[in-house]
Structures are given as C-alpha cells and as structure tokens.
C-alpha cells in the first residue's frame, strides 16, 4: 500500500551502509504539513538503488517536497521481550518549492523551526529504552 504526503525537509543525514553487503540507506526528516500547531518531524529513507536520489536531485534542507512512500515493519526479539519497528521507504520525491532562505536553524546538530520549541529528549520520557539499532 502506498501513501503520499507533503512537507519541508528539516534534515538530511549522511549516506550510510548497513549489513555485510553494505546495503545503502539515505535517511532524512520531513516536517509534515497539517492542521496542527505542533510540528510533525517524520523520518523517511531511500534504500538500495534509490539511496542517492537526494544528492543527485539536489534536494536541500528547507525544500518543500511531495513524497510517495511505503510503510515497512519489523519484529525484533530481545532480552526484554518483543518489539516492533517501522520505516517509511520513499520511492518517489517531487520538489514543490526550493528554499530561497533557510527556514530552520541548526543547534547542537539538530534542526528545528525557529518558531517551534525544542524536541523532547530521552530525559523527558518516563522510561529509557535501549533500541537495538
């Protein structure tokens, strides 16, 4: 099942490879448009042959984009029980508007909107999980 959404690129992480076969992954964060006063920063990724789409397409932080993506889920068993994880695998990206000036500033390696409060940290959560990746 495919989904579509629109938003603004907040952050583009460096390309990385995973596994023994060095499978390429390009992760990035998009602030979704919506009818809310609170930002919705959602991580997305390009995988495999599509991993270089952001760099080849000259996409930048602050660009407005439209995405088509699939949801992918995984089950993981560890000492503390079973957990489920998901990822948003993008298969199409379209530039709606290029950033003429940056809408976001970078502070301590994180990107936020100047108009929004800083994100919640692990210290703000009622528990501290050790995620296996």
C-alpha positions in Angstrom: 0.0 0.0 0.0 1.4 3.4 -1.0 1.0 6.7 0.9 1.6 10.3 -0.2 2.4 13.4 1.9 3.9 16.9 1.6 6.3 18.8 3.8 9.5 20.6 4.3 12.9 18.9 4.5 14.3 19.5 8.1 17.5 17.4 8.0 19.4 15.2 5.6 21.6 12.6 7.3 24.8 11.3 5.7 24.5 8.3 3.5 25.3 5.0 5.3 25.6 1.4 4.6 24.3 -1.5 6.7 24.8 -5.2 6.9 27.5 -7.5 5.5 26.7 -6.5 1.9 26.9 -2.7 2.6 23.3 -2.0 1.7 23.0 1.8 1.1 20.4 3.9 3.1 19.8 7.7 2.9 17.7 9.0 5.8 16.1 12.4 6.1 13.5 14.1 8.2 10.4 16.0 6.9 8.1 18.3 8.8 4.7 17.4 7.6 2.0 19.9 6.7 -1.2 19.6 8.7 -3.8 21.3 10.7 -1.9 21.4 13.9 0.1 23.9 15.9 2.7 21.3 16.7 5.4 20.2 14.2 5.4 16.7 13.0 9.0 15.7 12.1 8.9 12.3 10.5 11.9 10.3 9.4 11.9 8.8 5.9 14.5 6.9 3.9 15.6 5.9 0.5 17.1 2.4 0.3 19.1 0.4 -2.2 19.3 1.7 -5.7 17.3 4.8 -4.7 19.7 5.8 -1.9 21.4 8.6 -3.9 18.2 10.3 -5.1 18.5 13.3 -2.7 22.1 14.1 -3.7 21.6 13.5 -7.4 18.4 15.6 -7.3 20.0 18.4 -5.5 17.4 18.5 -2.7 18.3 20.7 0.3 17.1 21.5 3.8 14.2 23.8 3.6 12.9 22.5 0.3 9.1 21.8 0.1 8.5 18.3 -1.3 5.9 15.8 -2.1 6.6 12.1 -1.2 5.2 8.7 -2.2 6.2 6.0 0.2 5.5 2.6 1.7 5.4 1.6 5.3 7.7 -1.3 6.3 7.6 -3.1 9.6 9.9 -5.4 11.5 9.6 -7.6 14.6 12.6 -7.8 17.0 13.0 -10.2 19.9 15.4 -9.3 22.7 16.0 -10.0 26.4 13.3 -7.5 27.3 10.7 -9.0 25.0 9.3 -8.4 21.5 9.3 -5.0 19.9 8.1 -3.8 16.6 9.7 -1.1 14.4 8.7 0.6 11.2 10.3 2.7 8.5 8.9 4.9 5.8 10.6 3.8 2.5 10.3 6.6 -0.2 10.0 5.5 -3.8 9.2 8.9 -5.3 10.0 12.5 -4.4 8.9 15.7 -6.1 10.2 19.3 -5.5 7.3 21.6 -4.9 9.3 24.7 -3.8 13.0 25.4 -3.4 14.2 27.0 -0.2 15.2 30.6 -1.0 16.4 31.2 2.6 16.7 28.6 5.3 13.6 28.2 7.4 15.4 26.2 10.0 18.5 26.8 12.1 20.8 24.1 13.3 21.6 23.9 17.0 23.7 21.2 18.6 23.5 19.0 15.5 19.7 19.1 15.4 17.4 21.0 13.1 14.3 22.9 14.3 12.0 25.6 13.2 12.7 29.0 14.7 9.0 29.2 15.7 8.8 25.8 17.5 10.0 24.6 20.9 13.0 22.2 21.0 12.2 18.4 20.6 11.6 16.1 23.5 14.8 14.3 24.7 15.2 10.9 26.3 15.4 12.6 29.7 11.8 13.9 29.2 10.4 10.4 28.7 9.2 8.2 31.6 11.4 5.4 30.5 14.8 4.8 28.8 14.8 2.2 26.1 17.8 0.6 24.6 16.8 0.3 20.9 18.8 -2.4 19.1 19.9 -0.3 16.2 
